[in-house]
Structures are given as structure tokens and as C-alpha cells.
Amino acid sequence: MSKAAVTSTRSSTWRQRLMRLMPWHRRLALLACLGIFSWASSGMLHPLMSFLQPRPAAMTPPQLALPMDNLLAPASVLAGSGIERVNGLRLMQLAGEPYYQARVDGDSHPRYWHARSGHEVDLLAAHTEALARHYLGTDERLRFAGLQTQFSNEYAFINRLLPVARVDTQRDNQLRLYLDPYHDRLGTLVDQRKAWFSGFFMTLHRFGWLEAAGPLRPLLMLLLLASILAATLMGLGLFVARKRHPGTLRRVHGWAGLGLALATLSFASSGALHLLHKERATPYPADFVAEFSVSDLASAPNPDWLLAGESLHQLSLIMLDDEPVWRVQGNQFGMMNSLHYLSASGQPMADDTPLRYARERLDFYAAQLGLAQGSSPVIQQRFDHDYGFVFKRLPVFKGLYPDTANTALFIDPLDGALAARVDDADRFEGWIFGYLHKWDFLSVWGNNVKHSVVGLAAFLHIVLAVFGIYLAFRPAVRRVATLQPESEHAAD
């Protein structure tokens, strides 16, 4: 046999082997269509959700000057209510009046006392409604709708903050706000359109309808993702193996699949990695919970606690070395932000107090995670590749650890919460997800361009899937159409 004949035979052999994949390609493609319709349709909504997200008029908590004259000591106020210990305490003002807000163990609802009269007042509704007006930049009528202690389809984990108070507007779009009542932070804004989109996205993109099914949900998602990857790779093999097909529609389907193959593999593979990474992630350690003895708070805040020319905006307790410490934040001479720390009796603390506090909180979480001593904490004022916008809280203290995974921990200075834990696996998965799933490489042309291209790619996947289903069932439809006249004649 000549060399050319041998080469031709080998070529025919590998082509024939690939062509045997045709039935499997069709079967897996039909299964894959379930995932494509679910993920592509909801994926098209994601850019639209970002574009239609309600925007607040203000992005930061209100900076109101706190009155410091003629205040009662927290101990005398709280002891009168029979409270011996609190998990958090701060001085705040509403309508020009000073109030102590306390977080009592076992109660997610904050409690309030007038800081001059000592009377306990039910202030949660008025407080959160005033916060909502600040973030909306209006004086419209609002309604406190309750406190939420768990995430939901409407207020998802992406918003991070809990508990939150929901405040409803009277607008036609049913806009509502979710607010952190303990630190006056905005969780998110939701109108009826965003609520519908979010529910649709959670149901189809994250298979929220299977949330109660436990491990069945990720298994089904992985099965569909695997079928998409396999059907795409088989389709590429068939495109190469098939020399020519007489059908124009199949040629169009083949070329369209080839054109979308990289996008398909990009979306599906990064989605599978993201899902596996989340399922294998180590749960966050238990939150640090401060506990202050009311008897230690016998000194009343007063103007002597302030720096020269300082206007006080925040006065709250943190715990350092098992002792209460006042965190004092304001504005000095109307030109620059000020931050300093005082003992429970109002004595100035050393300049290294914030770093000692950060180190103590970092050590608390590191011990639970089995991490050795880390680097000296540094303050981080903006988001970056390690600590992205998804984590929400700023500023934060960052600590680096010399383990094999190069772990970084981020601490919220307001309440000592673990804002994020990031290691090399998180960085790798985050990069893959950002560039292969969300196509962040298009961000150089702006988010509108990126969202438009991603949305178009998702739409084309739906079109390709519908086209493939038509081609798969067209022979059966033709057979039924051919047999129909005969069956009618037989009936006659």
C-alpha cells in the first residue's frame, strides 16, 4: 500500500471516530440547552440589573455634629433599665437630641435612651426613616417595615450587612431601602423592577428553586455545565471531521457554533470553577462579639473629650484588652477628618491604639483559622484585586499571613467583623471568574460596552440553542408530516 493510501486511511479513521460522536453531541446538546436557556437568559439580565440599579443621593452615613453637653453617664442610664452588659454602645443624635443606642445580647433590635433624661424610647422607626431620607436626599414620607436578620432573594448575601432595617417609600416604583441601624450604613436600594429582576436571576442563574434540595442543586448545575462543555467540544470535533454537509442550515449551525465556541467554553468552565470553589470554601469563623460591663461606663461624654476645634460625628465603644475604649471620629477646624481613642473615663489613648485593636481582632480570627502570627496591620481605604467591591465595607484593616496559601484577612474597624478572608485559591478563582465569566478585560472600553457585549453573547447562545433544537427535531417533524395523510386516509 502506498504512503498516500496509508495517510488517507488514517485520515478516514480519525474522521470516522469523531463522526461517531454525532448521537452523543445531539443528546448532550439537548441536556445542555436546559442550562443555556437558564443561564443565558438570566445572564442577559445582569447588565440590565446593574444599569437599572436605583442610585442613592448620598453614599456615606450622615455626618451630624453630636451634642456633648449635659449628658448622663451610660452606666446611670442603662442601669436604670436593669441592664448589666451590652454588646455595643454609641452616642447618636436625632432631630438635634442626643441618644444612647445599645445592642443587648440576645436582641437583634437596637434599644435607645435619651442621653439627658435617661428615658428609654422606641426610636428604631424614626431613626431608620431619618437615615433613609439622608440617603434619598428628600423629605418624603417613609415607613419603617421591620428589621431583617437573614439574607433573602431580595436582600442577598452580596450586600453583606446584617441586621438591616427595611424602610419603604410611597413611590410608584415601590422603592425600599435596607439600612444598617447600628452604623448608619446603606445596605442597598430595591425598587419593584429590581426585585423582579433579582428574583428571576436568583431562580434561573443560581437555581434558587433548588435551594432546599441541599447537594442536589450544585450536582445538577455541574451536570448541566459538564454537558455544555462536552457538547461544545464534540461539536468542534464534528465540525473538523465533517468534510462537507449538504444541508445549508447545518452548515450555518456549525459555523455559528464555531464562532461562539470560545465564549461558550469561557462561560461554562469559569462558572463550573466558581461553583466548585464556593462549595469547597471553608466557612467563615464565628464573629467576634464584644461584651461591655455597664458599670465600667460611669463617665459621661463631655466637651473636654474633644480635640481643639473638633466637631464630633461618631462616638462608639470598641473592646481592647477586654476593656471598653471610646472611638471618637469627627472633623477638626472644618477642614480635616479626625480620629482618636479614649479610655472609658475619657483619658486619651496612645497613638498605636487603632493598630493594637486591629491586631487583637485579626489574632482572634487567625486563631480560629489556624494561622500563625501575621504582618503588622495596615489600613486600606479603597478596593483592589485582593479586596474587591463585592466585600462592600471600607475602610478596613488588612493583615497578611505567611501560610502556604498567602492568606489575607480584612477587619471592619467599626465592629471588628471579619470583612473578608482571601487566599491564593480565591485570587486565582476571582481572576478566572472576572476575566472569563464577566469579561472584565472589556472594562477598558467602559462598563456599557462590556455589558452590551456580554449580553449580546448570551443572546446569541439562546439563538444557537433554539436553532440546534430545531435541527434535532426537524427529521421527526418531517416524518410525522409525511405519515399524516396516510393515517387520515386509513381512518376514512
N, C-alpha and C positions, 0 to 999 in steps of 0.2 A: 504494500500500500504506500502511495506517495506521501511525502511530508504534508502537502497541501490537503490531501484527503484526511489525514490524521487530525490536522488542525481544524478542518471543517467538522469532523465527527465530534471532537471535544467541544467545539463551539455549540453544536446542536445539543450536546448532552447537558451542558450547564443551562442553556436556554430552556430545555425541556424540564429540568428540575425546578427552575424558577416558575415556569408556567403552571406547574402542578400546585403552586400556591394560590392560584386563582380562587378556588372554592373557599379556602380559608380567609383570603382577603375579603371576599364578599361577606362571609359570616361575621368576622371581627369588625368589619366596617359598619355593619348594621348595629352591632352592640356599641361601637364607638359613637354612633350618631346620638345615642342617649346622652352621653357626656358632652358631645359637641353642642347639641341644642341647649342643654342646661347651662354649660359654662360660657359658651359664646354669646348667647342671648343676654345673660346677666353681666358678662364682661363688657358688652356694649353699653350697659347702663352705668358702669363705674365712672367713666369720664363725665357722663352727664350728671351723675350724682355730685361729683366734685364741682362742676360748673354751676349747678343749681343750689349748692350748699348755702343756706342763709348766713349772712355775714353780720357780726355784731358791730355796733358803733364804737365800742371800746374793747381792747384786747387784754387789758390788765385790770386788777382789782382797784376799787376806788381808793384814792389817797386823801382821806379826810383827816383833818387835824383833831387829835383826841384831846378832850378836856382833861386836865390833870389836877385841878384844884378841888379841895373839899371832898376827896374821895375816901370811902371807908376801906379798911384793910380787907382783903379777900377772906381771911380767917373769920372775922366778925360777921361777914355777910353769909358765908356758906355754913358756918357752924350753927347759925340760927335755923337752918333748914335740916339740921341733923346729918349733914354730910361730913364725913371724916377724911375721905380720899377722893381725888379726881384724876382722870387720865389726861386732862388738858384744860388749860385756862388761858383766857386772853381778855384784854380790855378792848372794847369796841364802842362805837357811838352810832346812834340812830336819831335822826331829827334833832341833832345837837345835844342829846343826852347821853351820859356815859353808862355803859352796862358791862358787867362781867358775864362772859359766856363760858360755860363749863361743860366738859364732856365727862359724864359719870359712868363708871363701869357698869356694863350690862344694859345701857340705854343708848341706842344709836341717835336719838333725838337730842340736840343741844338744849341746855337749860340756861335761863337768863335771869340776872338780878340787877336791879338798878344800883349803880355803884355809889350813889349818895344816900338814898333812902334805905337800901338793903332789902327792898321788897322784891320777891320773885315775880316775874311777869312772863306771860306767854307771848314770846316775841318772834317765834320762828317764821310765821307767815309774813309779818311786817318786814322783818329783816330780809328775807329772800325776795320779797316783792320789790323792796328798795334796790337790792342788788340787780335784779332783772332790769329795772328802769335804767340803772347805770350802764349796763351792757347794751341795752337797746338805744340809749340816748334819747329817751322820750319820757313823758309824764303820763302815759296812757294807763288805763285801768287794767289791773292784772289780778290773777287769782292763784294763790298757793294751792297746789294739787297733791301735796303729800311728799314724804321722804322715801327714797328708794335705796335699799341696801344691797341689791343684787343687780347684775347686768341683765339686759334683755335684748330682744331683737331691735328695739328702737334705741335704747341706750346700751351700745355694745361695749365689749371689753376694750376696744380700741380707744375709748375715752378715758380709761384708767381710774378716774377718781370715784371713790365711794366713801361714805354715803353721799347721795346728792338729793337736793330738793328740786322738785319739778314745779315750775311756775308757768301758767297758761296765760296767753294773751286772748283778747277778744277779736282778733283779726279774722278776716275771711279765710285765710290760709291756715288757721288753727296753729299758729306758731307757738312753740313752747320752749322753755329754757331749762337746762339741767345745771344746777349750781352747787358748788361745794360750800356748805354753810359754815364750816369750821375755818376755812382760809379765804373765803370770798372769791374763789376761782370759778371760772366758767368751764363747765364740762363740755357742753355742745348746745347748739340750737337745732330744733327739728320742726319743720312745717309738715303739713299733710302730704305734700308731694314727696318730700324726702323720706317720710315714714313709709310710704307705699314702696318707693324705690328700695329702701333699706330692707324691708320685709321680703320683697321679691329677690333681692340679691342674697340675703341670708338663706332663703329657701332653696334657690337654684344653684348658687355658686358654692355655698358651704354645706349644702344638703341638710339645712336646718330641720327639715321634716323628719330626718332620721336621728335627731339629737338624742332621743330617749333610747335608741337602739344600741347604745354602747359601742363595742368594737365593730359592729356590722357597718356602721357609717364609714369609717376610714377604709375598711376592706372593700366595700362597694366602690368607693371613689378610686382606690388604687386599681381595682379590676378594670374600671372604665378607662382610666389613664393608660394602663398597660395595653388595652385593646386599641386605643388611639395610636400609641407608638408602634405597635405591631402592624396594624393595618396600613399605616403610613410607610413603614419600611418595606412591607410586602408590595405596596403599590409602586414604590420606586423600583423594586426589583422587576416587577412585571412590565413597567414602562421601558426598562432597558432590554428585557428579554424579548418583548414583542417587536418583531421587525416592522410589521405594518398591520393595521387593523382596518377592515373595510368600512367600519361604521364611523361616520363623522362625529356623532355625539360622544362615542367612547374616546376618540382622539382628543376632543375638546376637554373631556373629563380628565384624561391623562395629563394633558399639558397644564390644566388648571391645578391639578393635584401636585404636579412638579413645581409649579410656581409658588404654591403655598406650603410646600413640604418643610422648608426651614422654619417658617413661622409655627407650623403645627408641632414640630419636634421641640421647638423652643418653649412654647406654652406648656405642652404636656409634660416634658421632662422636668422643667423647673417647678411646675405645680406638684408633681409627684415628690420631688425632693423637699419642697416646702411642707407638704403633708406629713411625710415621714419624719422630718425634723421636729415638727410640732408634737407628733405622737411620742417621740422618744425623748423629748425635753424633760429635764429634771424639774420638778415643781419648785416654785419659789419657797424659801424658808418662811417660817411664821413671822409676822410683823412684830417689830418692837413696840411694846405698849408701855408708855411712861405711866408712873403712878406717883402722885404727889400727896403728901400729907398736908391737910388743910392747916393744921397747927403751925406748920413752918412758914405760913404766908401771913404773918402778923403785921407786916409793914405795909402801909398804904402808899400806892404810887403818888408822887407829888412832883411839882416843877423842878425840884432840886435834882431829880434823876436825869434831867435833860442836859445835853451839851449846850454850849453858848450858841445862841441863835438857832436852836433846833426846834422844828415843828414835828411833833410825834404823829406817826401814821400807824404803826403797829407795835403792840406790846403783848408778848405772849410768853408762856413758860416752855422751856426745854429742860431736859434732865441731863446733868453732867456729874459724874462721880456720885450718882444716887442722890444728888441734891438738886433742888429747883433753882433754875437760873432764868432771869428775865432776858428775853431777846428784844432789843429796842431798835426800831427802824424808823427813820424819818427823813427830814430834809433840813439841811443846815444852811442858814442865810439865804434860803430860796434858790440856791444855785447848785447844790450837790447833794447826792444821797448820803445818808449817814447810817451806820450800823455799829452798835456796841452792845455789850453784855453787862448785866448787873446781877449781883447776888440777890437772894430773896429779900434781904434787908435794904437793898438799893445801893450797895457798895460796888464800885467799878471793878470789873474782872480784867485779867491780864489780856494782852493783845492776841495771845495764841489760843484764846478760848474757842473760837469757831473751828480751828483745826483740831483741837483736842476733842471737841464734840463730834466732829466728822470721824475721827479715828475711833472713838468709842462705838459709834453706830456701825461703822464698817467692820470693826472687830466682832461685833455681835453677829452680823450676818456671815462673816467669813468663818467663824467657828462652826456655825450650822452646816456650812458647805464644805467643811474640811480643808479650808485654805490656810496656808501659812501666813506669816506676817507680810503685809503688803507695803507698797510705797507710801510716802507721805501724801495725804490727800491734797488735791488741787481743786479749785473752784472752776466750774465750766459754765460759761454764760450763753453758749449757743449750741445748736445741733451740729453733728458731724457724722462721718461714716460709722463710727462706733456707737454713738448715742444719737439716733435719728429722731425725726419729728414724731414718729409713731409713739415715742415714750412720753410725750406731752410736757412733762414738768421741766421747768427751768427757773432759776439756776440750780445746779446740782453739784455735790462733791463727788469727785472721781478718785477711786483707788485702784491701783494695778497690782497684780499678784504674780509671783514667779512660778506658777504651776505649769505643767506641760501644755495646757490649753490657753495660756496667757489671758486669764480671766480678768475682767474689769468689772467693778461694782460701782453703782451710782446711787447716791443718797440724797433724798429731798431734805434740805436744811430746815424746813418748816415743821415737819412732824417726824423726821428720822425714818421715813418709809424707804424701802428698797425700790428705787425708781426703775432700775434695770440691772440685769446681770448679762454680760456679753463675753463670749469666748471665741476661739478661732473657728469652731464649727458654726457659731452664729454669724460671724463675719463672712465666712465662705457662703453660707446659705443666703445671707442677706444680699451679697453681691450677685449671686446667681439669680435670685428672685427679682432683684431690681433691674438687672440688665436683660435677662432672658424672658421674664414674665411681664414686667411692667414697662420694659423697653426704655429705661432711663437714659440710654445713650442718645435718644431723640430730644432730651431736655435742652440741649444746646440751641434748639430752634424754638424753645418755649413750650409751655405745657399745652397750649391749644393745639399745636402741631402734633405733639406726642399723643395726646388723647384722640385726635382725629385719625391718626394713622392706626393706632391700636384698635379703635372702634371699627374702622374700615376692615382691618384684618379679621376681626371677629365676625363681621357681617359676611365676608367672603367665605369663611368656613361654613356658615349656615347654608349659603347658596350651594357650595360644593357638596355638602351632605345631602341636601334635597335632590340635587342632580344625580348623585350616586344612588339614592333610594329609587329614583325613577328608572334608572338603567337596570337596577337589580330586579325590579318587578315588572319591567316592560314585557319580557317574554311571557310571563304568566298572564298578564292582561291581554296580550295578543291571542294566547291560546283560548282564553275564555271568550274573547270576541269572536274567534273563529268557530268555536263549538256552539255558540248561542243560536244561530239559525237552525242547526241540525236538531237541537233539543226542542226548539219551538215546533219544527216540522214533525218530530216524533210525537209530540203531545197532540198534534192535530190528528 
